[in-house]
Amino acid sequence: MKNFNGKVLFLDRSDINTDEIIPAKYLNESTKAALKPYCLEDLLLDGFDPKRDVPGHQAVITRANFGCGSSREHAPWVLGENDINVVVAENFARIFRQNMFNCGMLAIELPADTIAEIFDLFGSGETTLETDLEKHTLTLDNGKIVRNYKFNIDPFDAELVKAGGWVAYADSRY
């Protein structure tokens, strides 16, 4: 099972689409690893520099409709190649969300007021996230404040995550 703990990258914007997560011009790369340097390259967000801000983070917390736009597995792949295996948002584009689970990654949905609270309490400093998949909780800690949040996950999606993705899940059962 992948690691779902680590430093949080806060992306304070809704409607971050798959072309911003991985620009279409890189979809002809022959390996997932070749996508790594282009993660969030086209994301327009004040003060954000993907070359500086993506390395060293293992989780993303963002607003609504993350992963909208074109349906492609490349978007979760590039996040995973950058060791980002969990994204927390108000909601996700349906196909992106399922692609995350199919890749053995977590797409955690929390209510808008909870996401707003998280940005208010944690969004301006270094924060770590710890996920407990069995208890369906995530813990945020910025060294001054620690908060626990419950999340829901479909049992089958949880099995995909635990197995490491759809292919590993299928290999172990069929």
C-alpha positions as CSV (number, residue, x, y, z in Angstrom):
1,M,0.0,0.0,0.0
2,K,1.2,3.5,-0.8
3,N,2.1,6.1,1.7
4,F,-0.8,8.5,2.5
5,N,1.1,10.7,5.0
6,G,3.4,13.7,4.6
7,K,3.6,17.4,3.8
8,V,0.6,19.1,2.4
9,L,0.6,21.2,-0.8
10,F,-2.4,23.7,-0.5
11,L,-3.9,24.7,-3.9
12,D,-6.5,27.3,-3.1
13,R,-8.6,27.1,-6.2
14,S,-11.6,25.2,-7.6
15,D,-11.8,23.6,-11.0
16,I,-8.2,22.5,-11.4
17,N,-8.4,20.5,-14.6
18,T,-6.4,17.6,-15.9
19,D,-4.6,19.8,-18.5
20,E,-3.3,21.9,-15.5
21,I,-2.3,18.7,-13.6
22,I,-0.4,17.4,-16.7
23,P,-0.4,19.4,-19.9
24,A,-1.6,17.4,-23.0
25,K,1.7,18.1,-24.8
26,Y,3.4,15.5,-22.5
27,L,0.9,12.7,-23.0
28,N,3.1,11.1,-25.7
29,E,5.8,10.3,-23.1
30,S,6.7,6.6,-23.1
31,T,6.8,6.1,-19.3
32,K,5.1,7.4,-16.3
33,A,8.4,8.6,-14.8
34,A,8.9,10.8,-17.8
35,L,5.9,12.8,-16.8
36,K,7.3,13.7,-13.4
37,P,8.9,17.1,-14.1
38,Y,5.7,18.5,-15.7
39,C,3.3,18.0,-12.7
40,L,1.1,21.1,-12.3
41,E,3.2,22.9,-14.9
42,D,0.2,24.9,-16.3
43,L,-1.5,25.6,-13.0
44,L,-2.2,29.3,-12.7
45,L,-2.2,30.2,-9.0
46,D,-0.7,33.4,-7.5
47,G,2.7,32.7,-6.0
48,F,2.7,29.0,-7.2
49,D,5.8,27.6,-8.9
50,P,5.6,23.9,-9.6
51,K,9.3,23.4,-9.7
52,R,9.7,24.9,-6.3
53,D,6.4,23.9,-4.6
54,V,5.7,20.3,-5.7
55,P,8.9,18.5,-4.5
56,G,8.7,17.3,-1.0
57,H,4.9,17.2,-0.7
58,Q,2.9,14.0,-0.5
59,A,-0.6,15.3,-0.3
60,V,-2.7,18.0,-1.9
61,I,-5.6,19.9,-0.3
62,T,-7.7,21.9,-2.7
63,R,-11.2,23.2,-3.3
64,A,-14.0,21.9,-5.5
65,N,-14.1,19.9,-8.8
66,F,-10.5,18.8,-8.8
67,G,-9.5,16.8,-11.9
68,C,-12.2,18.2,-14.2
69,G,-11.6,18.4,-18.0
70,S,-10.2,15.6,-20.1
71,S,-10.5,12.1,-18.8
72,R,-7.0,10.6,-18.6
73,E,-5.0,8.4,-16.2
74,H,-2.0,10.6,-16.8
75,A,-3.2,13.1,-14.2
76,P,-3.1,10.6,-11.2
77,W,0.0,9.1,-12.7
78,V,2.0,12.4,-12.6
79,L,0.8,13.0,-9.0
80,G,2.0,9.5,-8.0
81,E,5.3,10.0,-9.8
82,N,5.8,13.0,-7.6
83,D,5.0,11.0,-4.4
84,I,1.6,12.7,-4.0
85,N,-0.8,9.8,-3.3
86,V,-3.7,11.6,-1.6
87,V,-5.8,14.5,-2.7
88,V,-8.4,16.1,-0.4
89,A,-11.1,18.3,-2.0
90,E,-14.8,19.2,-1.7
91,N,-15.4,17.0,-4.7
92,F,-13.7,15.6,-7.8
93,A,-14.6,15.0,-11.4
94,R,-16.0,11.5,-11.5
95,I,-13.5,9.9,-13.9
96,F,-10.5,11.5,-12.2
97,R,-11.7,10.3,-8.8
98,Q,-12.1,6.8,-10.0
99,N,-8.7,6.9,-11.7
100,M,-7.2,7.8,-8.4
101,F,-8.6,4.7,-6.7
102,N,-7.8,2.6,-9.8
103,C,-4.1,3.7,-9.3
104,G,-4.2,2.8,-5.6
105,M,-4.4,6.5,-4.5
106,L,-6.8,8.3,-2.2
107,A,-9.3,10.9,-3.3
108,I,-10.9,12.2,-0.1
109,E,-14.0,14.3,-0.3
110,L,-14.9,16.6,2.6
111,P,-17.7,19.2,2.9
112,A,-17.1,22.7,1.7
113,D,-17.2,24.2,5.2
114,T,-14.6,21.6,6.4
115,I,-12.3,22.5,3.5
116,A,-12.8,26.2,4.3
117,E,-11.9,25.5,8.0
118,I,-8.8,23.5,6.9
119,F,-7.6,26.4,4.7
120,D,-8.2,28.9,7.5
121,L,-6.4,26.9,10.1
122,F,-3.6,25.3,8.1
123,G,-3.4,26.8,4.6
124,S,-0.7,29.4,5.4
125,G,2.1,27.3,6.9
126,E,3.8,24.0,6.8
127,T,1.3,21.2,7.6
128,T,1.5,17.5,7.7
129,L,-1.3,15.0,7.0
130,E,-1.6,11.5,8.4
131,T,-4.3,9.2,7.0
132,D,-5.8,6.2,8.8
133,L,-7.6,4.3,6.1
134,E,-9.1,1.8,8.6
135,K,-10.6,4.4,10.8
136,H,-11.5,6.7,7.8
137,T,-9.7,9.7,9.5
138,L,-7.1,12.2,8.4
139,T,-5.1,14.3,10.9
140,L,-3.6,17.6,10.1
141,D,-0.8,19.1,12.2
142,N,1.0,22.4,11.7
143,G,3.0,22.2,14.9
144,K,0.5,24.4,16.8
145,I,-2.9,23.0,15.9
146,V,-3.8,19.3,15.4
147,R,-7.2,18.4,13.9
148,N,-8.8,15.1,13.0
149,Y,-11.4,14.8,10.2
150,K,-13.6,11.8,9.3
151,F,-14.1,10.9,5.7
152,N,-16.2,8.4,3.8
153,I,-14.9,5.9,1.3
154,D,-16.7,3.2,-0.6
155,P,-15.6,-0.2,0.6
156,F,-14.6,-1.3,-2.9
157,D,-12.6,1.8,-3.4
158,A,-10.9,1.2,-0.1
159,E,-10.0,-2.3,-1.3
160,L,-8.5,-0.9,-4.5
161,V,-6.4,1.5,-2.5
162,K,-5.2,-1.2,-0.1
163,A,-4.3,-3.5,-3.0
164,G,-2.3,-0.8,-4.7
165,G,-4.8,-0.2,-7.5
166,W,-7.1,-2.0,-9.9
167,V,-4.4,-4.2,-11.6
168,A,-3.0,-5.4,-8.3
169,Y,-6.5,-6.0,-7.0
170,A,-7.5,-8.1,-10.0
171,D,-4.2,-10.0,-10.0
172,S,-4.8,-11.1,-6.4
173,R,-8.3,-12.3,-7.1
174,Y,-8.6,-13.6,-10.6
